[in-house]
Amino acid sequence: MVNAGHQVRSGGTDTFCGFEPPVNNTFDPSIATWNLALASQFGDGRPVPIKFKLGTGSGPRACHGGNYVKNATALLSIAQIADSQGNPVFVPMGLVANGSSGVVSAFFKPDNNQQYLFNWDSGRCVMPSGATQLCPKGTYSITVEFPSDLTVQTIYDQLTTLVVLN
């Protein structure tokens, strides 16, 4: 569980409770970097269910009390950061949700489990050229942002994790 303590709504600070299985949290705050050995592995072309919860309030109990924020606006950003050989690249991806007939805005939707969920269809990535294709094998950064003037956050910390398509 990660207590990032990012403000996501007016009048209070809520807690990003970390990514939920099958996507692992790979950021290690003790050394302020990512541990690729913890990255979840998915076959290319498979759906990748990206889920998290927002705890109400801050502190160690925020993510364990069962009282979760259900109305925040959360945006997903995905970029390939290493190719299948481990060579560094940076390729931002347009996203297609599993079950969608086309490109969708990458906003999470709350579900009945008080989670925010986006099913990334890794079988269809929109490349910078505009072409839609099978997402290339390699390592991807998965980042959640809260696009609001109420949000106080730094990204590329607990709000980012790594996923490998192989």
C-alpha positions as CSV (number, residue, x, y, z in Angstrom):
1,M,0.0,0.0,0.0
2,V,1.3,3.4,-0.9
3,N,0.3,6.5,0.9
4,A,1.1,9.3,-1.5
5,G,-1.2,11.8,0.2
6,H,-2.2,13.7,-3.0
7,Q,-5.1,16.2,-2.8
8,V,-7.8,15.0,-5.2
9,R,-10.9,16.9,-4.0
10,S,-11.8,20.2,-2.4
11,G,-11.4,20.5,1.3
12,G,-9.1,17.6,2.0
13,T,-6.2,15.4,1.2
14,D,-7.0,11.9,0.1
15,T,-4.6,9.0,-0.4
16,F,-3.7,7.1,-3.5
17,C,-3.8,3.5,-2.3
18,G,-1.5,2.1,-4.9
19,F,-2.1,-0.1,-8.0
20,E,-4.0,-3.3,-7.4
21,P,-3.3,-6.8,-8.7
22,P,-2.7,-8.0,-11.3
23,V,-0.6,-4.7,-11.8
24,N,2.1,-4.5,-9.2
25,N,3.5,-1.3,-7.6
26,T,7.1,-0.9,-8.7
27,F,8.0,2.4,-7.2
28,D,10.3,2.2,-4.1
29,P,10.0,5.4,-2.1
30,S,12.9,4.5,0.1
31,I,15.3,4.9,-2.9
32,A,12.9,7.1,-5.1
33,T,13.1,4.9,-8.1
34,W,11.4,1.9,-9.8
35,N,12.2,-1.8,-9.3
36,L,11.8,-3.5,-12.7
37,A,11.9,-6.9,-11.0
38,L,8.5,-6.1,-9.5
39,A,6.9,-5.2,-12.9
40,S,3.9,-7.2,-13.9
41,Q,4.3,-9.3,-17.0
42,F,1.6,-9.5,-19.7
43,G,1.5,-11.2,-23.0
44,D,1.4,-8.7,-25.9
45,G,-2.1,-8.3,-27.2
46,R,-3.7,-9.2,-23.8
47,P,-5.9,-6.8,-21.8
48,V,-4.1,-5.1,-18.9
49,P,-6.6,-4.3,-16.0
50,I,-5.2,-1.2,-14.3
51,K,-7.0,-0.6,-11.0
52,F,-6.5,1.6,-7.9
53,K,-8.5,3.0,-5.0
54,L,-8.4,6.5,-3.3
55,G,-8.7,6.4,0.4
56,T,-10.6,9.2,2.1
57,G,-8.3,11.3,4.2
58,S,-4.6,10.8,4.9
59,G,-2.5,8.6,7.1
60,P,-2.0,4.9,7.5
61,R,-5.7,4.0,7.9
62,A,-6.9,6.0,4.8
63,C,-6.6,2.9,2.6
64,H,-7.9,0.4,5.1
65,G,-11.1,1.9,6.4
66,G,-13.4,1.0,3.5
67,N,-14.3,4.6,2.9
68,Y,-13.1,5.5,-0.5
69,V,-13.4,8.5,-2.8
70,K,-15.7,7.5,-5.7
71,N,-15.9,10.7,-7.7
72,A,-12.4,11.8,-8.6
73,T,-11.4,12.4,-12.2
74,A,-8.4,10.2,-13.0
75,L,-6.5,10.2,-16.3
76,L,-4.2,7.3,-17.5
77,S,-1.0,7.9,-19.5
78,I,1.1,5.1,-21.0
79,A,4.4,5.3,-22.7
80,Q,6.8,2.7,-23.8
81,I,10.2,3.4,-22.1
82,A,12.2,0.4,-23.2
83,D,12.0,-1.9,-26.2
84,S,11.9,-5.7,-26.0
85,Q,15.8,-5.8,-25.7
86,G,15.8,-3.3,-22.8
87,N,17.0,-0.4,-24.9
88,P,15.7,3.0,-23.7
89,V,12.9,4.6,-25.9
90,F,10.1,7.0,-25.2
91,V,6.9,6.3,-27.2
92,P,3.7,7.8,-25.8
93,M,0.7,5.7,-26.6
94,G,-2.8,6.5,-27.5
95,L,-5.1,4.0,-25.8
96,V,-7.9,1.7,-26.7
97,A,-10.0,0.3,-23.8
98,N,-10.8,-3.5,-23.9
99,G,-14.2,-3.8,-25.3
100,S,-14.1,-0.4,-27.1
101,S,-14.6,-0.1,-30.8
102,G,-12.1,2.7,-31.1
103,V,-9.8,5.2,-29.4
104,V,-11.2,6.3,-26.1
105,S,-10.2,9.0,-23.7
106,A,-8.1,7.4,-21.1
107,F,-10.2,8.4,-18.1
108,F,-10.7,5.8,-15.4
109,K,-14.3,4.9,-14.4
110,P,-15.3,4.0,-10.9
111,D,-16.7,0.5,-10.5
112,N,-18.8,-1.3,-7.9
113,N,-15.8,-2.3,-5.8
114,Q,-14.9,1.4,-5.1
115,Q,-12.0,1.1,-7.5
116,Y,-11.0,3.1,-10.5
117,L,-10.5,0.8,-13.5
118,F,-9.2,1.0,-17.0
119,N,-8.8,-2.2,-19.1
120,W,-6.0,-1.3,-21.5
121,D,-6.2,-3.3,-24.7
122,S,-2.6,-3.9,-25.4
123,G,-3.6,-5.5,-28.8
124,R,-4.4,-2.0,-30.1
125,C,-2.1,0.9,-29.3
126,V,-2.3,4.2,-31.2
127,M,1.2,5.1,-32.2
128,P,2.5,8.7,-32.5
129,S,2.0,8.4,-36.3
130,G,-1.7,7.8,-35.7
131,A,-1.5,4.1,-36.8
132,T,-3.2,1.6,-34.6
133,Q,-1.3,-1.6,-34.1
134,L,-0.4,-4.4,-31.6
135,C,1.5,-2.6,-28.8
136,P,5.2,-3.3,-29.2
137,K,6.9,-5.6,-26.7
138,G,8.8,-3.9,-24.0
139,T,8.6,-1.9,-20.8
140,Y,5.8,0.6,-20.2
141,S,5.3,3.3,-17.6
142,I,1.7,3.5,-16.4
143,T,0.9,6.9,-14.8
144,V,-2.3,8.1,-13.1
145,E,-2.9,11.8,-13.0
146,F,-5.7,13.8,-11.4
147,P,-6.3,16.6,-13.9
148,S,-7.9,19.2,-11.8
149,D,-7.0,22.6,-10.4
150,L,-7.6,21.0,-7.0
151,T,-4.9,18.4,-7.5
152,V,-1.5,18.8,-5.8
153,Q,0.8,16.1,-6.9
154,T,4.0,15.1,-8.4
155,I,3.9,12.3,-11.0
156,Y,6.6,9.7,-11.7
157,D,6.5,8.5,-8.1
158,Q,3.9,6.3,-6.4
159,L,1.4,7.3,-9.2
160,T,3.6,5.5,-11.8
161,T,4.3,1.8,-12.1
162,L,6.0,-0.3,-14.7
163,V,4.5,-3.1,-16.8
164,V,6.2,-5.4,-19.3
165,L,4.6,-6.7,-22.5
166,N,6.3,-9.9,-23.7
